[in-house]
Amino acid sequence: MHYTENKETNEKIYMHTDHSKMTLAFTYKEWLKLCQLLEESRFMLYASELIGQA
């Protein structure tokens, strides 16, 4: 995974994927939101696994 960031100019952050023809582009705010959503989904998965074990 590779990305660059420049918060001041609202430049895009590029994330290269394993697929050679696909690159994702995010603004800095979108990148932070993606990280937040992934963290929340990880927490929900963990909670679901705990409930399922009861």
VENHU-V19842 format. One record per helix or strand of 3 or more residues. SS is the DSSP state (H for helix, E for strand). FROM is the first residue (numbers start at 0). TO is the last residue. Records with the same first field share a line. If there is no record, write none. Layout:
SS->FROM-TO  FROM-TO
This chain:
E->12-15  22-25
H->27-52
